[in-house]
Amino acid sequence: MASNIVMPKYIHDDVLDCDRETEKPPEALFIGLGWDEDATTQRKHYRRFYPDELENVKEVLAIASPFQTYEIKRG
């Protein structure tokens, strides 16, 4: 399984004298959080996005829920 947090990688652009991000992870799988002013700031990162609750994702939790659950009936 791949990592749930991916840090960005940068190269220095000599023409504009700034750091440019390379090898961005796919936007369908990761959400970008934070920002970097340059390559040394290290605030920006990407987190894996799951479209369902983590209790329902088999990659994250092998069992349905690690918590005690009870059926609640009204009436």
N, CA, C and O atoms as a GROMACS GRO file, in nm:
protein
  300
    1MET      N    1   0.084  -0.118   0.000
    1MET     CA    2   0.000   0.000   0.000
    1MET      C    3   0.089   0.124   0.000
    1MET      O    4   0.191   0.129   0.069
    2ALA      N    5   0.049   0.223  -0.077
    2ALA     CA    6   0.125   0.347  -0.085
    2ALA      C    7   0.102   0.432   0.039
    2ALA      O    8   0.009   0.407   0.116
    3SER      N    9   0.184   0.529   0.056
    3SER     CA   10   0.174   0.617   0.172
    3SER      C   11   0.049   0.704   0.164
    3SER      O   12   0.005   0.740   0.054
    4ASN      N   13  -0.008   0.738   0.278
    4ASN     CA   14  -0.126   0.825   0.282
    4ASN      C   15  -0.088   0.972   0.278
    4ASN      O   16  -0.173   1.056   0.248
    5ILE      N   17   0.037   1.004   0.307
    5ILE     CA   18   0.086   1.142   0.300
    5ILE      C   19   0.205   1.146   0.206
    5ILE      O   20   0.299   1.067   0.220
    6VAL      N   21   0.201   1.238   0.110
    6VAL     CA   22   0.308   1.254   0.013
    6VAL      C   23   0.358   1.398   0.022
    6VAL      O   24   0.280   1.492   0.016
    7MET      N   25   0.488   1.413   0.036
    7MET     CA   26   0.549   1.545   0.039
    7MET      C   27   0.586   1.586  -0.103
    7MET      O   28   0.629   1.501  -0.181
    8PRO      N   29   0.572   1.714  -0.138
    8PRO     CA   30   0.607   1.758  -0.275
    8PRO      C   31   0.757   1.759  -0.298
    8PRO      O   32   0.837   1.771  -0.205
    9LYS      N   33   0.793   1.748  -0.426
    9LYS     CA   34   0.934   1.753  -0.466
    9LYS      C   35   0.952   1.878  -0.553
    9LYS      O   36   0.863   1.913  -0.631
   10TYR      N   37   1.066   1.943  -0.540
   10TYR     CA   38   1.090   2.068  -0.610
   10TYR      C   39   1.219   2.062  -0.690
   10TYR      O   40   1.312   1.988  -0.657
   11ILE      N   41   1.221   2.142  -0.798
   11ILE     CA   42   1.344   2.169  -0.872
   11ILE      C   43   1.357   2.321  -0.882
   11ILE      O   44   1.257   2.392  -0.881
   12HIS      N   45   1.479   2.368  -0.891
   12HIS     CA   46   1.502   2.513  -0.900
   12HIS      C   47   1.498   2.556  -1.046
   12HIS      O   48   1.567   2.498  -1.130
   13ASP      N   49   1.416   2.657  -1.075
   13ASP     CA   50   1.406   2.715  -1.209
   13ASP      C   51   1.501   2.833  -1.214
   13ASP      O   52   1.478   2.935  -1.149
   14ASP      N   53   1.609   2.820  -1.293
   14ASP     CA   54   1.710   2.925  -1.299
   14ASP      C   55   1.661   3.048  -1.374
   14ASP      O   56   1.705   3.159  -1.346
   15VAL      N   57   1.570   3.030  -1.469
   15VAL     CA   58   1.521   3.143  -1.548
   15VAL      C   59   1.438   3.237  -1.460
   15VAL      O   60   1.460   3.359  -1.463
   16LEU      N   61   1.345   3.184  -1.383
   16LEU     CA   62   1.260   3.266  -1.296
   16LEU      C   63   1.315   3.278  -1.155
   16LEU      O   64   1.259   3.352  -1.073
   17ASP      N   65   1.422   3.208  -1.124
   17ASP     CA   66   1.485   3.208  -0.992
   17ASP      C   67   1.384   3.173  -0.883
   17ASP      O   68   1.369   3.246  -0.785
   18CYS      N   69   1.315   3.059  -0.902
   18CYS     CA   70   1.218   3.012  -0.803
   18CYS      C   71   1.218   2.859  -0.803
   18CYS      O   72   1.276   2.797  -0.892
   19ASP      N   73   1.153   2.801  -0.703
   19ASP     CA   74   1.140   2.656  -0.695
   19ASP      C   75   1.007   2.614  -0.757
   19ASP      O   76   0.903   2.673  -0.728
   20ARG      N   77   1.011   2.511  -0.843
   20ARG     CA   78   0.889   2.460  -0.907
   20ARG      C   79   0.863   2.318  -0.860
   20ARG      O   80   0.955   2.237  -0.848
   21GLU      N   81   0.736   2.290  -0.834
   21GLU     CA   82   0.699   2.155  -0.789
   21GLU      C   83   0.696   2.060  -0.907
   21GLU      O   84   0.647   2.094  -1.015
   22THR      N   85   0.749   1.939  -0.886
   22THR     CA   86   0.748   1.836  -0.990
   22THR      C   87   0.685   1.709  -0.933
   22THR      O   88   0.672   1.694  -0.811
   23GLU      N   89   0.646   1.620  -1.019
   23GLU     CA   90   0.591   1.489  -0.983
   23GLU      C   91   0.474   1.501  -0.885
   23GLU      O   92   0.475   1.438  -0.778
   24LYS      N   93   0.374   1.581  -0.920
   24LYS     CA   94   0.256   1.592  -0.834
   24LYS      C   95   0.178   1.461  -0.838
   24LYS      O   96   0.169   1.397  -0.943
   25PRO      N   97   0.122   1.418  -0.724
   25PRO     CA   98   0.040   1.297  -0.724
   25PRO      C   99  -0.093   1.324  -0.796
   25PRO      O  100  -0.132   1.440  -0.809
   26PRO      N  101  -0.162   1.220  -0.842
   26PRO     CA  102  -0.289   1.240  -0.914
   26PRO      C  103  -0.394   1.307  -0.826
   26PRO      O  104  -0.412   1.271  -0.709
   27GLU      N  105  -0.465   1.406  -0.883
   27GLU     CA  106  -0.566   1.480  -0.807
   27GLU      C  107  -0.687   1.395  -0.771
   27GLU      O  108  -0.760   1.430  -0.679
   28ALA      N  109  -0.709   1.286  -0.842
   28ALA     CA  110  -0.822   1.198  -0.811
   28ALA      C  111  -0.798   1.118  -0.684
   28ALA      O  112  -0.893   1.069  -0.622
   29LEU      N  113  -0.670   1.103  -0.643
   29LEU     CA  114  -0.637   1.022  -0.526
   29LEU      C  115  -0.589   1.103  -0.407
   29LEU      O  116  -0.598   1.056  -0.293
   30PHE      N  117  -0.538   1.225  -0.430
   30PHE     CA  118  -0.478   1.303  -0.322
   30PHE      C  119  -0.534   1.445  -0.319
   30PHE      O  120  -0.572   1.501  -0.423
   31ILE      N  121  -0.539   1.503  -0.200
   31ILE     CA  122  -0.582   1.641  -0.179
   31ILE      C  123  -0.461   1.720  -0.133
   31ILE      O  124  -0.392   1.680  -0.039
   32GLY      N  125  -0.434   1.832  -0.199
   32GLY     CA  126  -0.323   1.918  -0.160
   32GLY      C  127  -0.361   2.005  -0.041
   32GLY      O  128  -0.466   2.070  -0.043
   33LEU      N  129  -0.277   2.008   0.061
   33LEU     CA  130  -0.301   2.089   0.180
   33LEU      C  131  -0.179   2.175   0.210
   33LEU      O  132  -0.065   2.130   0.192
   34GLY      N  133  -0.201   2.296   0.256
   34GLY     CA  134  -0.092   2.386   0.291
   34GLY      C  135  -0.031   2.452   0.170
   34GLY      O  136  -0.081   2.437   0.058
   35TRP      N  137   0.078   2.525   0.191
   35TRP     CA  138   0.149   2.590   0.083
   35TRP      C  139   0.296   2.603   0.123
   35TRP      O  140   0.330   2.603   0.241
   36ASP      N  141   0.379   2.615   0.022
   36ASP     CA  142   0.521   2.634   0.043
   36ASP      C  143   0.564   2.763  -0.027
   36ASP      O  144   0.529   2.786  -0.142
   37GLU      N  145   0.640   2.845   0.044
   37GLU     CA  146   0.695   2.966  -0.017
   37GLU      C  147   0.816   2.930  -0.102
   37GLU      O  148   0.843   2.994  -0.204
   38ASP      N  149   0.890   2.830  -0.059
   38ASP     CA  150   1.003   2.777  -0.135
   38ASP      C  151   1.023   2.631  -0.095
   38ASP      O  152   0.944   2.577  -0.018
   39ALA      N  153   1.127   2.568  -0.144
   39ALA     CA  154   1.148   2.425  -0.119
   39ALA      C  155   1.184   2.395   0.026
   39ALA      O  156   1.173   2.280   0.068
   40THR      N  157   1.225   2.494   0.103
   40THR     CA  158   1.267   2.470   0.241
   40THR      C  159   1.155   2.488   0.343
   40THR      O  160   1.173   2.453   0.459
   41THR      N  161   1.040   2.541   0.303
   41THR     CA  162   0.932   2.568   0.398
   41THR      C  163   0.871   2.440   0.453
   41THR      O  164   0.850   2.430   0.574
   42GLN      N  165   0.843   2.343   0.369
   42GLN     CA  166   0.790   2.210   0.404
   42GLN      C  167   0.658   2.216   0.481
   42GLN      O  168   0.640   2.143   0.579
   43ARG      N  169   0.566   2.301   0.438
   43ARG     CA  170   0.430   2.304   0.495
   43ARG      C  171   0.331   2.231   0.404
   43ARG      O  172   0.233   2.174   0.453
   44LYS      N  173   0.356   2.233   0.275
   44LYS     CA  174   0.262   2.172   0.181
   44LYS      C  175   0.279   2.020   0.181
   44LYS      O  176   0.391   1.969   0.189
   45HIS      N  177   0.167   1.949   0.173
   45HIS     CA  178   0.171   1.804   0.159
   45HIS      C  179   0.040   1.760   0.094
   45HIS      O  180  -0.054   1.838   0.082
   46TYR      N  181   0.038   1.636   0.055
   46TYR     CA  182  -0.080   1.578  -0.008
   46TYR      C  183  -0.128   1.462   0.078
   46TYR      O  184  -0.048   1.381   0.124
   47ARG      N  185  -0.260   1.454   0.099
   47ARG     CA  186  -0.317   1.343   0.175
   47ARG      C  187  -0.409   1.262   0.084
   47ARG      O  188  -0.479   1.317  -0.001
   48ARG      N  189  -0.406   1.131   0.105
   48ARG     CA  190  -0.490   1.042   0.025
   48ARG      C  191  -0.637   1.069   0.055
   48ARG      O  192  -0.675   1.088   0.170
   49PHE      N  193  -0.717   1.071  -0.050
   49PHE     CA  194  -0.860   1.096  -0.037
   49PHE      C  195  -0.936   0.965  -0.050
   49PHE      O  196  -0.913   0.889  -0.144
   50TYR      N  197  -1.025   0.939   0.044
   50TYR     CA  198  -1.113   0.822   0.038
   50TYR      C  199  -1.256   0.872   0.025
   50TYR      O  200  -1.299   0.954   0.106
   51PRO      N  201  -1.332   0.827  -0.076
   51PRO     CA  202  -1.467   0.878  -0.097
   51PRO      C  203  -1.572   0.823   0.002
   51PRO      O  204  -1.687   0.864  -0.003
   52ASP      N  205  -1.533   0.733   0.090
   52ASP     CA  206  -1.626   0.672   0.184
   52ASP      C  207  -1.568   0.685   0.326
   52ASP      O  208  -1.453   0.725   0.343
   53GLU      N  209  -1.649   0.650   0.426
   53GLU     CA  210  -1.598   0.651   0.562
   53GLU      C  211  -1.484   0.551   0.575
   53GLU      O  212  -1.485   0.447   0.510
   54LEU      N  213  -1.386   0.583   0.658
   54LEU     CA  214  -1.269   0.496   0.669
   54LEU      C  215  -1.304   0.359   0.725
   54LEU      O  216  -1.232   0.262   0.700
   55GLU      N  217  -1.414   0.349   0.801
   55GLU     CA  218  -1.456   0.218   0.852
   55GLU      C  219  -1.498   0.125   0.740
   55GLU      O  220  -1.493   0.002   0.755
   56ASN      N  221  -1.540   0.182   0.626
   56ASN     CA  222  -1.585   0.101   0.512
   56ASN      C  223  -1.475   0.071   0.411
   56ASN      O  224  -1.497  -0.006   0.317
   57VAL      N  225  -1.358   0.128   0.428
   57VAL     CA  226  -1.247   0.108   0.334
   57VAL      C  227  -1.159  -0.005   0.387
   57VAL      O  228  -1.098   0.008   0.493
   58LYS      N  229  -1.152  -0.115   0.314
   58LYS     CA  230  -1.078  -0.234   0.359
   58LYS      C  231  -0.927  -0.210   0.366
   58LYS      O  232  -0.859  -0.277   0.443
   59GLU      N  233  -0.873  -0.116   0.286
   59GLU     CA  234  -0.729  -0.086   0.290
   59GLU      C  235  -0.690  -0.025   0.424
   59GLU      O  236  -0.580  -0.048   0.473
   60VAL      N  237  -0.780   0.051   0.484
   60VAL     CA  238  -0.750   0.122   0.608
   60VAL      C  239  -0.780   0.035   0.729
   60VAL      O  240  -0.695   0.018   0.815
   61LEU      N  241  -0.901  -0.020   0.735
   61LEU     CA  242  -0.941  -0.105   0.848
   61LEU      C  243  -0.986  -0.242   0.796
   61LEU      O  244  -1.076  -0.251   0.712
   62ALA      N  245  -0.924  -0.344   0.846
   62ALA     CA  246  -0.959  -0.479   0.800
   62ALA      C  247  -1.095  -0.523   0.852
   62ALA      O  248  -1.165  -0.600   0.787
   63ILE      N  249  -1.133  -0.475   0.971
   63ILE     CA  250  -1.264  -0.508   1.027
   63ILE      C  251  -1.357  -0.389   1.006
   63ILE      O  252  -1.311  -0.278   0.978
   64ALA      N  253  -1.486  -0.411   1.018
   64ALA     CA  254  -1.583  -0.306   0.989
   64ALA      C  255  -1.565  -0.185   1.080
   64ALA      O  256  -1.564  -0.072   1.032
   65SER      N  257  -1.551  -0.206   1.210
   65SER     CA  258  -1.532  -0.096   1.303
   65SER      C  259  -1.458  -0.146   1.426
   65SER      O  260  -1.494  -0.250   1.481
   66PRO      N  261  -1.356  -0.074   1.471
   66PRO     CA  262  -1.285  -0.117   1.591
   66PRO      C  263  -1.357  -0.075   1.719
   66PRO      O  264  -1.311  -0.104   1.829
   67PHE      N  265  -1.469  -0.007   1.706
   67PHE     CA  266  -1.544   0.043   1.821
   67PHE      C  267  -1.664  -0.046   1.850
   67PHE      O  268  -1.711  -0.118   1.762
   68GLN      N  269  -1.713  -0.041   1.972
   68GLN     CA  270  -1.834  -0.115   2.006
   68GLN      C  271  -1.954  -0.044   1.943
   68GLN      O  272  -1.969   0.078   1.955
   69THR      N  273  -2.038  -0.122   1.877
   69THR     CA  274  -2.156  -0.063   1.813
   69THR      C  275  -2.281  -0.135   1.864
   69THR      O  276  -2.278  -0.254   1.895
   70TYR      N  277  -2.388  -0.060   1.872
   70TYR     CA  278  -2.516  -0.114   1.920
   70TYR      C  279  -2.627  -0.068   1.828
   70TYR      O  280  -2.625   0.045   1.778
   71GLU      N  281  -2.723  -0.154   1.805
   71GLU     CA  282  -2.843  -0.118   1.729
   71GLU      C  283  -2.935  -0.037   1.819
   71GLU      O  284  -2.964  -0.078   1.932
   72ILE      N  285  -2.980   0.075   1.772
   72ILE     CA  286  -3.070   0.160   1.850
   72ILE      C  287  -3.206   0.159   1.781
   72ILE      O  288  -3.216   0.186   1.661
   73LYS      N  289  -3.310   0.127   1.858
   73LYS     CA  290  -3.446   0.124   1.804
   73LYS      C  291  -3.528   0.232   1.870
   73LYS      O  292  -3.519   0.253   1.991
   74ARG      N  293  -3.606   0.301   1.792
   74ARG     CA  294  -3.695   0.403   1.847
   74ARG      C  295  -3.834   0.346   1.861
   74ARG      O  296  -3.877   0.259   1.784
   75GLY      N  297  -3.902   0.396   1.958
   75GLY     CA  298  -4.043   0.358   1.965
   75GLY      C  299  -4.077   0.285   2.084
   75GLY      O  300  -4.192   0.247   2.102
   0.00000   0.00000   0.00000
